[in-house]
Amino acid sequence: MTTSTDASIEDCLLRLCRERGAGKSICPSEAARALAGGGGAWRALMPAVRAAAGRLAADGRIVVSKRGMAVDISSVRGPVRLGLPDC
């Protein structure tokens, strides 16, 4: 189940991925920073951003990758990239 906050995070992730374009990716922290505004508050949003990315990836709406390989965000540690799936 998603909350309105979850939906706004998902919307932000999708918007940023679309803006970046096909074949390119974003860092999840870009979404957290966009949602948090200024300062260091974005770090507290990272678990929710990663969870939202996992839901979007499970639905096939984005791809989560690490070092150019698709990964499961729920089991991978460290930095990942998010992008649009190749159609």
VENQUI-V85897 format. One record per pair of residues at least 24 apart in sequence whose ideal C-beta (glycine too) atoms are under 6 Angstrom apart, sorted by sequence separation. I is the first residue (numbers start at 1). GAP is how many residues later the second one is. If there is no record, write none. Layout:
# VENQUI-V85897
I_GAP ; I_GAP
This chain:
# VENQUI-V85897
28_25 ; 53_29 ; 9_39 ; 13_39 ; 9_40 ; 10_42 ; 9_43 ; 17_45 ; 6_46 ; 10_46 ; 25_56 ; 26_56 ; 25_57 ; 25_58 ; 22_62 ; 17_66 ; 17_67
